[in-house]
Amino acid sequence: MIVPSAPLASVGFLVPKEVISLATAGLHRAGNLLDWLPRRYEDRRRFDAFPAQAGGPAVCLRGTVVDSMKRAFGPRRKFYEAVVMDGTGGVFGSGKVTCRWFNMPFIHKMVAAGQEVIVYGKPKDSGGKLVIDHPEFEVIRLDGGPSIHLERMVPIYRNVSGIAQRRLREIVHELLGAMDPLALAPAFDVDPSYPRHEAYREVHFPEAVEQAEAARRRFALEEFFALQLNVVWRRARNHEHTGRVLGTKTSLLKRFYETLPFDLTGAQKRSIKEIVADMREPRPMNRLLQGDVGSGKTFVAMASMLLAIDSGVQAALMAPTQILAEQHFLTFRKWLEPLGVRVMLKTAAKEEGTHLPLEGTPQVLIGTHALLYDKVAFQDLGLVVIDEQHKFGVTQRSRLIAQGITPDVLVMTATPIPRTLTMTIYGDLDVSILDERPAGRGKMVTALRTTAKQTEITKFVKDQLDAGRQAYLVYPLVEESETLKAESATEAFEKWQKRLPAFKVGMVHGKLDPEQKEDVMRRFRDNETQALVATTVIEVGVDVPNANLMIIHHAERFGLAQLHQLRGRIGRGEHKSYCILLTDGKSAEGMEKLAVMEKTSDGFVIAEEDLRLRGPGDVLGTMQSGLGDIRFADFLADTALLREARALADQVIREDAMLSDTHAALRGLIHEKPSTVDQRG
Ligand SMILES: Nc1ncnc2c1ncn2[C@@H]1O[C@H](COP(=O)(O)OP(=O)(O)OP(=O)(O)O)[C@@H](O)[C@H]1O
């Protein structure tokens, strides 16, 4: 009996050449091969009718090779051709299709007249003939007895160079039969009613599509369980720390409310309530404040900080970039200094190896995440607000804890991420959601333009500026080169200066140093400049409510999440706003993405579309390496499974918090080092 850890080299029915081919495809052990899912299934109980015309989806045909020959287009392009006839005599459709293989000199050894075959591919038209180029192709061998290759659902795997599909299928089939069912049983079974060895058999050789899907779901549940166990484990560890009781005094908060020119939204009030309740608990708060762009997170953060300060401790705000730290600093100073709160900005003079001295003891200290490395700055840190934007910095939280500091932690994120991902990445946090837009915001229109003329665009910008508004003119980064990036913005800047002679145009990009950036932003905020040529440095956190127009050039080059963040810079004031997405319309993929932007402004919808368009592998990026491999689960569709996994994980940790007793076998699933994930497109 074979166990999953057995090297394939030790598997008797494999010849050495096959072992090498499998190893080249990354398959080294029996378990690897079992986990290697079919790419698709072919239902060989019923084949498609031979198509009557080209176009349409891929078809799966069964027929006989009636003729085959080497041919050529001119002297160079050699190809091999096989005519396949419908076994039923051409009752349906054309009854005949020609398969072609280009530049595959060895193919004639594999395909010959008289063979009965199965071909799979998209039929197209070539000079009036129906052809399938490079079809998937399998020769039927009728060797008597029930076959795993015919009259059933058949798995089709990704190609392994050196091993034919048919042989691959035989290998997996034989392996399944030789596996030790006991060795396949997991330490903790997420679904004892469905033995794992059966699930393996059914995922490879299902009797029906539904069976394959049921098996996939079982494995997906296992994957989610492993993820959620980590999440619940971290949460339990957080709860072991003792923090302090804060937030019992509320006089500063009351005065803050009185100075605000607007009422907080219901969602803001609710979040603050949840935060207060957490802060009053002796264990450290670990809360996520999730809100779409412009939902008013900053004010919730300020309220929380005031509660901390009123209890006599310090509060810190960590931003992902210097420019954001500066922006926060200005906002916090504006609102908190009138209340007598000392707000300070810790500038990153790290490169020079010095830290700028801070005068006096700050009550609110604002800086980049580098603040973490600086114990001196804090005398009595009670609350940390982490502004993560795109960065999912699980590491930041654990680093604080590792330093022996266990303040209350509030993580703010504006990144719309699908709920399933929130449950995974932030699953160890309690969540407050700002799902309400502040009142008094103007309407927002997003328009996709593929053929806009510059004169029209310029006129539109002029009209808005004439009406007293301001505009962002956004250009994409050229990722490879900071210098190029600056140049393309510079070029655009010069052009816009000429186009808008009556107005002042500013420019901001990543090459400017922090003071220059701040100066440019300040002038735009104060309406000293009316148009701002910008790269994505403005994508997060910038708040200029009078700016109501954004023109995004080469919009197809931005990721969806990024576009959403960019657009979030407008629509923050009372005026109607316009986001114009300019693109040449050449990329279908790009157009699909931009159409999403045109259709919705809901960050969650956009996040899910992003996941759908880019695929979880891309969106999740490095999370996969940090939190385990996701192969079976679908982050978009399997929400219910994820919840089930969470409930199971909760139960396990409830029964055995340290995984040292009844569930000790699960200890191996815990990753001690959480990863940082970056979702930038
Ligand atoms: N309750 C409210 N009523 C009216 N305006 C509000 C309210 N809360 C916040 N604002 C205003 O809305 C704008 C956005 O608020 P804030 O900067 O806190 O949002 P945010 O969620 O941090 O946004 P982003 O992630 O886009 O930076 C600011 O101009 C702020 O003054």
The ligand as an SDF file (V2000), in Angstrom:
LIG
                    3D

 31 33  0  0  0  0  0  0  0  0999 V2000
  -20.0710   62.5030    8.8390 N   0  0  0  0  0  0  0  0  0  0  0  0
  -19.5710   63.2700    7.8900 C   0  0  0  0  0  0  0  0  0  0  0  0
  -20.3470   64.1920    7.2740 N   0  0  0  0  0  0  0  0  0  0  0  0
  -19.8460   64.9870    6.3180 C   0  0  0  0  0  0  0  0  0  0  0  0
  -18.5800   64.9450    5.8920 N   0  0  0  0  0  0  0  0  0  0  0  0
  -17.7550   64.0400    6.4510 C   0  0  0  0  0  0  0  0  0  0  0  0
  -18.1940   63.1590    7.4800 C   0  0  0  0  0  0  0  0  0  0  0  0
  -17.1600   62.3930    7.8560 N   0  0  0  0  0  0  0  0  0  0  0  0
  -16.1210   62.7540    7.0860 C   0  0  0  0  0  0  0  0  0  0  0  0
  -16.4590   63.7520    6.2530 N   0  0  0  0  0  0  0  0  0  0  0  0
  -15.6300   64.3920    5.2360 C   0  0  0  0  0  0  0  0  0  0  0  0
  -15.4850   63.4370    4.1870 O   0  0  0  0  0  0  0  0  0  0  0  0
  -14.1730   63.4500    3.6650 C   0  0  0  0  0  0  0  0  0  0  0  0
  -13.5660   62.0900    3.7840 C   0  0  0  0  0  0  0  0  0  0  0  0
  -13.3570   61.7510    5.1340 O   0  0  0  0  0  0  0  0  0  0  0  0
  -12.1040   60.8970    5.5560 P   0  0  0  0  0  0  0  0  0  0  0  0
  -10.8730   61.5130    5.0340 O   0  0  0  0  0  0  0  0  0  0  0  0
  -12.2110   60.5940    6.9930 O   0  0  0  0  0  0  0  0  0  0  0  0
  -12.4580   59.6030    4.7510 O   0  0  0  0  0  0  0  0  0  0  0  0
  -11.6220   58.2830    4.6100 P   0  0  0  0  0  0  0  0  0  0  0  0
  -12.5560   57.1780    4.8400 O   0  0  0  0  0  0  0  0  0  0  0  0
  -10.3990   58.3630    5.4300 O   0  0  0  0  0  0  0  0  0  0  0  0
  -11.3220   58.3540    3.0720 O   0  0  0  0  0  0  0  0  0  0  0  0
  -10.0950   57.8520    2.1910 P   0  0  0  0  0  0  0  0  0  0  0  0
   -9.8800   56.4290    2.4940 O   0  0  0  0  0  0  0  0  0  0  0  0
  -10.6220   58.0830    0.8440 O   0  0  0  0  0  0  0  0  0  0  0  0
   -8.9640   58.7300    2.5200 O   0  0  0  0  0  0  0  0  0  0  0  0
  -13.4470   64.5350    4.4130 C   0  0  0  0  0  0  0  0  0  0  0  0
  -13.4870   65.7000    3.6430 O   0  0  0  0  0  0  0  0  0  0  0  0
  -14.2310   64.6970    5.6790 C   0  0  0  0  0  0  0  0  0  0  0  0
  -14.1310   66.0110    6.1780 O   0  0  0  0  0  0  0  0  0  0  0  0
  1  2  1  0
  2  3  1  0
  2  7  2  0
  3  4  2  0
  4  5  1  0
  5  6  2  0
  6  7  1  0
  6 10  1  0
  7  8  1  0
  8  9  2  0
  9 10  1  0
 10 11  1  0
 11 12  1  0
 11 30  1  0
 12 13  1  0
 13 14  1  0
 13 28  1  0
 14 15  1  0
 15 16  1  0
 16 17  2  0
 16 18  1  0
 16 19  1  0
 19 20  1  0
 20 21  2  0
 20 22  1  0
 20 23  1  0
 23 24  1  0
 24 25  2  0
 24 26  1  0
 24 27  1  0
 28 29  1  0
 28 30  1  0
 30 31  1  0
M  END
$$$$
